Amino acid sequence: MTLRLHLAEATTGPPLPLSPAQVATLATVPLLVTMTPTAGGRWRLAGRQRVGTVRLGHNDGAIELRIQPKLPVRRLLGLLGDNDDIWQHRQITAATDDLLVPALATVFARAAERVLRGGVLHGYVHREDALTVVRGRIRTSAQLSRRMGLPTAIEVAYDDYLADIPENQILLGAIELAQTLPDIAETTITLLRHLSGRLVGVVPVRPGAPLPPWRPTQLNERYAPALKLAELILSGASLQQEGSRAIKIDGFVMNMAKIFERFLTRQLAAGLSPHNFRCVAQQGHQLDQQLRVLFQPDILICRDGRPFVVVDAKYRTLDGAPPTEHLFQLISYCTALGLTEGHLVYASGTPSAQPYRIKNSDISVHAHVLDLGQRPADLASAVAALADRLTARSEGPDMATALLPGTHEE
């Protein structure tokens, strides 16, 4: 019998009785939960910074684990898509508003339906084959080496106009996966099955497999919103396990720390681009002179091709001063990059007095808090004010003392 566990993101639940097989199953996914033994052979489980629903294990160790996000599902979906039209319509039924996986599947199904309503995208695909008729050009070297000059089959290369292109492969892979996710409404499953039938001749991407490369063009522009969700669903189904025991696992999980980091990067990039600043995410740099230690700041703001400010996104609550390790991290980034300004951005809480001016250096570290639970318009205003604050040194001394709306500073 499958054990159904319900946890909240980054929250510890009450002690639970677990069998050895169930403990062994949960031990393979430490990125999802932590386990602490308590009295009476019980275990206290705590959700981490990942949300979603997965099925784990088999037989006596079978578990369905649901980790609910702190944010309302509608606000979380807004972080994924910013102001894209895909999030603006009432697409989620009241029955699934509080469940992340069914809500995401419903939004994706509606997005894919709108895309395919305009027709299935086709493209030229390069083929090399052995045919009994000439098509394209004859591959002379292959014909002589493989067929010894015999006319029974001709080695040819040609471009075929097909639906089996990366955009449709990704879309179909997510459509087929979404049908298997837990708690999906029957109406959504029916729609997904109908959409799957539209993509005849397409080989779907399988969960965990590398996504085929594609690039935005005018031809596939209408696919972009649905592909964004399709890639999210496929990547969320690729959960890494630890230990030597292989178990069955399927479902969907999102890394909230990554979601927050990407949201912040997109919003800052949009706010800073008119001012000739550029946001670079996860760019590799060397920490030491021997070039042996690599570090990757979450966000690096550049001007005229040179680093200007470094930003580290922290998906956690800040009450008071930042943890020492967070300050050390920004100090090392600033030192290696030759910068004097580092900024920590937290997802909730109240920062203490700042900036933190580091002794025996000219480095200052600032802490900011964005309230992700506020209305989307207010959140967008807060990020815009943050963008102004990050580049205050280039605008003059008056900007340097401005406070962010919706944030706190003593």
JOZI-V548253 format. One record per residue. N is the residue number from 1. RES is the residue in one small letter. PHI is phi as a letter, one per 20 degrees, with the letter a starting at -180 (* if undefined). PSI is psi in radians with two decimals (* if undefined). Layout:
N|RES|PHI|PSI + N|RES|PHI|PSI
//
This chain:
1|m|*|2.37 + 2|t|f|2.27 + 3|l|e|2.22 + 4|r|d|2.07 + 5|l|d|2.37 + 6|h|c|2.10 + 7|l|c|2.82 + 8|a|d|2.56 + 9|e|g|2.26 + 10|a|l|0.62 + 11|t|c|2.47 + 12|t|e|2.32 + 13|g|e|3.11 + 14|p|f|2.78 + 15|p|g|2.43 + 16|l|c|2.52 + 17|p|f|2.19 + 18|l|c|2.46 + 19|s|f|2.81 + 20|p|g|-0.65 + 21|a|f|-0.66 + 22|q|f|-0.68 + 23|v|f|-0.73 + 24|a|f|-0.65 + 25|t|f|-0.85 + 26|l|f|-0.47 + 27|a|f|-0.32 + 28|t|e|-0.17 + 29|v|c|1.07 + 30|p|f|-0.29 + 31|l|f|-0.29 + 32|l|e|-0.78 + 33|v|b|2.69 + 34|t|d|2.58 + 35|m|c|2.31 + 36|t|c|2.14 + 37|p|f|2.50 + 38|t|c|-3.12 + 39|a|f|2.63 + 40|g|m|0.34 + 41|g|m|0.30 + 42|r|e|2.92 + 43|w|c|2.39 + 44|r|d|2.12 + 45|l|d|2.52 + 46|a|c|2.25 + 47|g|f|2.65 + 48|r|d|-2.73 + 49|q|e|0.65 + 50|r|c|2.53 + 51|v|c|2.71 + 52|g|p|-2.88 + 53|t|c|2.30 + 54|v|c|2.66 + 55|r|d|2.27 + 56|l|c|2.61 + 57|g|m|-2.95 + 58|h|b|2.88 + 59|n|l|-2.22 + 60|d|f|-0.32 + 61|g|e|0.21 + 62|a|f|2.28 + 63|i|c|2.40 + 64|e|d|2.02 + 65|l|d|2.14 + 66|r|d|2.14 + 67|i|d|1.97 + 68|q|e|2.39 + 69|p|f|2.71 + 70|k|f|-0.71 + 71|l|f|2.60 + 72|p|g|2.53 + 73|v|g|-0.69 + 74|r|f|-0.66 + 75|r|f|-0.66 + 76|l|f|-0.74 + 77|l|f|-0.56 + 78|g|f|-0.61 + 79|l|f|-0.54 + 80|l|f|-0.63 + 81|g|d|0.06 + 82|d|l|-2.23 + 83|n|d|0.37 + 84|d|g|2.51 + 85|d|g|-0.41 + 86|i|f|-0.44 + 87|w|e|-0.13 + 88|q|e|-0.32 + 89|h|e|2.71 + 90|r|f|1.58 + 91|q|d|-0.10 + 92|i|d|2.17 + 93|t|f|2.73 + 94|a|f|-0.51 + 95|a|f|-0.41 + 96|t|d|0.18 + 97|d|g|-0.53 + 98|d|e|0.11 + 99|l|d|2.10 + 100|l|f|-0.92 + 101|v|f|-0.86 + 102|p|f|-0.66 + 103|a|f|-0.78 + 104|l|f|-0.72 + 105|a|f|-0.69 + 106|t|f|-0.80 + 107|v|f|-0.74 + 108|f|f|-0.77 + 109|a|f|-0.73 + 110|r|f|-0.68 + 111|a|f|-0.76 + 112|a|f|-0.63 + 113|e|f|-0.75 + 114|r|f|-0.64 + 115|v|f|-0.88 + 116|l|f|-0.29 + 117|r|f|-0.49 + 118|g|e|0.09 + 119|g|o|2.67 + 120|v|e|2.26 + 121|l|f|2.37 + 122|h|d|2.80 + 123|g|b|2.91 + 124|y|e|2.23 + 125|v|d|2.23 + 126|h|f|2.29 + 127|r|c|2.55 + 128|e|c|2.18 + 129|d|b|2.96 + 130|a|d|1.97 + 131|l|c|2.85 + 132|t|e|-0.09 + 133|v|c|2.77 + 134|v|f|2.26 + 135|r|b|2.24 + 136|g|m|-2.29 + 137|r|d|2.59 + 138|i|f|2.31 + 139|r|e|1.56 + 140|t|g|-0.83 + 141|s|f|-0.73 + 142|a|f|-0.64 + 143|q|f|-0.77 + 144|l|f|-0.66 + 145|s|f|-0.58 + 146|r|e|-0.58 + 147|r|d|-0.04 + 148|m|l|0.55 + 149|g|m|-0.02 + 150|l|f|2.54 + 151|p|e|0.13 + 152|t|f|-0.53 + 153|a|b|2.52 + 154|i|d|2.19 + 155|e|f|2.04 + 156|v|c|2.81 + 157|a|c|2.35 + 158|y|b|2.88 + 159|d|d|2.16 + 160|d|d|2.49 + 161|y|e|1.77 + 162|l|c|2.92 + 163|a|e|-0.21 + 164|d|e|1.21 + 165|i|d|2.85 + 166|p|g|-0.71 + 167|e|g|-0.79 + 168|n|f|-0.56 + 169|q|f|-0.75 + 170|i|f|-0.79 + 171|l|f|-0.82 + 172|l|f|-0.65 + 173|g|g|-0.75 + 174|a|f|-0.62 + 175|i|f|-0.80 + 176|e|f|-0.66 + 177|l|f|-0.74 + 178|a|g|-0.53 + 179|q|f|-0.39 + 180|t|e|-0.08 + 181|l|f|2.66 + 182|p|f|2.60 + 183|d|m|0.29 + 184|i|f|2.36 + 185|a|f|2.55 + 186|e|f|-0.61 + 187|t|f|-0.63 + 188|t|f|-0.72 + 189|i|f|-0.74 + 190|t|f|-0.75 + 191|l|f|-0.73 + 192|l|f|-0.68 + 193|r|f|-0.70 + 194|h|f|-0.73 + 195|l|f|-0.65 + 196|s|f|-0.66 + 197|g|f|-0.31 + 198|r|f|-0.39 + 199|l|d|0.97 + 200|v|f|2.38 + 201|g|n|0.05 + 202|v|e|2.34 + 203|v|e|1.99 + 204|p|f|2.64 + 205|v|f|2.37 + 206|r|e|2.54 + 207|p|g|2.32 + 208|g|n|-0.32 + 209|a|e|2.65 + 210|p|f|2.45 + 211|l|f|2.35 + 212|p|f|2.48 + 213|p|f|2.50 + 214|w|b|2.75 + 215|r|c|2.51 + 216|p|f|2.34 + 217|t|c|3.04 + 218|q|f|-0.51 + 219|l|f|-0.69 + 220|n|d|0.25 + 221|e|g|-0.70 + 222|r|f|-0.33 + 223|y|f|-0.37 + 224|a|g|-0.85 + 225|p|f|-0.75 + 226|a|f|-0.65 + 227|l|f|-0.60 + 228|k|g|-0.76 + 229|l|f|-0.68 + 230|a|f|-0.78 + 231|e|f|-0.63 + 232|l|f|-0.78 + 233|i|f|-0.76 + 234|l|f|-0.71 + 235|s|f|-0.59 + 236|g|f|-0.28 + 237|a|e|-0.04 + 238|s|d|1.44 + 239|l|e|2.13 + 240|q|f|2.41 + 241|q|d|2.78 + 242|e|d|2.76 + 243|g|n|2.97 + 244|s|e|-0.19 + 245|r|e|2.00 + 246|a|e|2.26 + 247|i|c|2.78 + 248|k|f|2.40 + 249|i|b|2.32 + 250|d|b|2.72 + 251|g|q|-2.73 + 252|f|b|2.29 + 253|v|c|2.44 + 254|m|d|2.41 + 255|n|e|1.87 + 256|m|f|-0.56 + 257|a|f|-0.71 + 258|k|f|-0.67 + 259|i|f|-0.78 + 260|f|f|-0.75 + 261|e|f|-0.78 + 262|r|f|-0.67 + 263|f|f|-0.82 + 264|l|f|-0.71 + 265|t|f|-0.82 + 266|r|f|-0.80 + 267|q|f|-0.73 + 268|l|f|-0.71 + 269|a|f|-0.71 + 270|a|f|-0.67 + 271|g|f|-0.47 + 272|l|e|-0.34 + 273|s|g|-0.65 + 274|p|f|-0.31 + 275|h|d|0.31 + 276|n|m|0.49 + 277|f|d|2.68 + 278|r|c|2.36 + 279|c|e|2.26 + 280|v|c|2.22 + 281|a|d|2.36 + 282|q|l|0.72 + 283|q|e|2.31 + 284|g|f|2.39 + 285|h|c|2.77 + 286|q|e|2.34 + 287|l|e|-0.60 + 288|d|d|2.84 + 289|q|f|-0.46 + 290|q|e|-0.04 + 291|l|m|0.72 + 292|r|d|-0.34 + 293|v|d|2.09 + 294|l|d|2.43 + 295|f|c|2.70 + 296|q|c|1.71 + 297|p|f|2.54 + 298|d|g|-0.90 + 299|i|c|2.26 + 300|l|c|2.11 + 301|i|e|2.14 + 302|c|d|2.64 + 303|r|c|2.25 + 304|d|l|0.62 + 305|g|m|0.06 + 306|r|d|2.51 + 307|p|g|2.37 + 308|f|d|-0.81 + 309|v|b|2.51 + 310|v|d|2.44 + 311|v|c|2.38 + 312|d|c|2.11 + 313|a|e|2.23 + 314|k|c|1.89 + 315|y|e|1.37 + 316|r|a|2.95 + 317|t|e|2.35 + 318|l|d|2.11 + 319|d|c|1.78 + 320|g|n|-2.53 + 321|a|f|2.58 + 322|p|f|2.64 + 323|p|g|2.58 + 324|t|g|-0.67 + 325|e|f|-0.53 + 326|h|f|-0.71 + 327|l|f|-0.77 + 328|f|g|-0.71 + 329|q|f|-0.83 + 330|l|f|-0.63 + 331|i|f|-0.75 + 332|s|f|-0.68 + 333|y|g|-0.86 + 334|c|f|-0.72 + 335|t|f|-0.83 + 336|a|f|-0.55 + 337|l|e|-0.09 + 338|g|m|0.59 + 339|l|d|2.77 + 340|t|d|-0.10 + 341|e|c|2.19 + 342|g|c|2.52 + 343|h|c|2.26 + 344|l|d|2.28 + 345|v|c|2.05 + 346|y|d|2.77 + 347|a|e|-0.25 + 348|s|a|2.91 + 349|g|o|-2.87 + 350|t|c|2.02 + 351|p|f|2.82 + 352|s|e|-3.01 + 353|a|g|2.55 + 354|q|b|3.02 + 355|p|f|2.96 + 356|y|e|1.81 + 357|r|e|2.07 + 358|i|e|2.30 + 359|k|f|2.57 + 360|n|l|0.48 + 361|s|b|2.99 + 362|d|d|0.37 + 363|i|e|2.38 + 364|s|c|2.36 + 365|v|d|2.25 + 366|h|d|2.54 + 367|a|d|2.31 + 368|h|c|2.69 + 369|v|c|2.22 + 370|l|d|2.20 + 371|d|e|1.76 + 372|l|f|-0.26 + 373|g|e|-0.09 + 374|q|f|2.95 + 375|r|g|2.56 + 376|p|g|-0.71 + 377|a|f|-0.70 + 378|d|f|-0.67 + 379|l|f|-0.72 + 380|a|f|-0.68 + 381|s|f|-0.70 + 382|a|f|-0.71 + 383|v|f|-0.65 + 384|a|f|-0.71 + 385|a|f|-0.63 + 386|l|f|-0.72 + 387|a|g|-0.71 + 388|d|f|-0.69 + 389|r|f|-0.66 + 390|l|f|-0.49 + 391|t|d|0.38 + 392|a|f|-0.57 + 393|r|f|-0.50 + 394|s|e|-0.20 + 395|e|d|-0.29 + 396|g|p|2.92 + 397|p|f|-0.48 + 398|d|f|-0.64 + 399|m|f|-0.45 + 400|a|f|-0.34 + 401|t|d|0.07 + 402|a|f|2.46 + 403|l|e|2.68 + 404|l|e|2.34 + 405|p|f|2.36 + 406|g|n|0.03 + 407|t|d|3.07 + 408|h|c|2.48 + 409|e|b|2.24 + 410|e|e|*
//
